[in-house]
Amino acid sequence: MAGAGVKKGRIHSLRHSFCAFAANRNIPAFKVMKILGHGSLKAVLKYYHVSREELLSSLDGVDFINLLNPKGKEAA
């Protein structure tokens, strides 16, 4: 890792960091699993951390009014 300019840490730590980095750039967990060479999503999901801001922004397109009141039905 010294050749890459990393002075402290282990390669495994970089894999964890990559997983979180990928999650916050909307790379699907299944693709991250394939990139890292894992055989199951369980290992990836352990490190696939999405920031609070990213989680909340994923709800921006949800129309909660229509979700609660489908097809314009009157509230009872």
N, C-alpha and C positions, 0 to 999 in steps of 0.2 A: 504494500500500500504506500510505502514511502515514495515510490516512483510516481505516484499520482498526487503527491504533495500532502497526503494525509499523515499526520504525525502521531495520532493516537486513535486507537479503536481497532476493531476487527472487521474482516470482510462481512461476517454475518450481520454486524451492526448496520453496514451499508445496505444490505438487503432489506432490513426492517425500515430504514429511512426511505428507500426507494418505494416500498409498498405504500407508506403514508403519502409520499409525494405523488404517486400515481393516483391514489384515491382522491386527492384534492384537485386533480386535473381531469376528473371524470373518466379515467380509464377503468373499464369494467373489471371487477375482481377476477372473473374468469380469464381475461387476457393477461392480467398480472400473474396469475397462476401459471399460465403457459410460458410467459417470458422468464419467470424465475425457475421453471422446470419442476414445479410441484405437481404431485399426482392427485391432490385433492384441494378443495377450497378451504378446508378447515385450517390448514397451516397459514394460508394467505389471510384469511379473515381475522386471525389473531393479531395481525399487524396492520390491517387495512383500516386506518383511522381517518375519518373525515372530520374536518373542523366544524364547530358549531355554526359558523357563518355559512359554510357550504351546505350543511343540512337544512338550515332555514331558507337559504336562497333556492333550494330545490323545490320549495313549496310556492314560489312566486307565481307559477302558472296555474295553480289550482283555484278554480272558481268555487269558493266555499259557499257562496249564496245559492248557487244552483245545486250544489251538492246536498245542501240542507233542504232546498225547496225545488225539487226536480220538476221540470215542465211547467213552471209557474203556478203550481197548485197553491191555493189559499192556505194560510196557516190556520189550524183549528183552534 
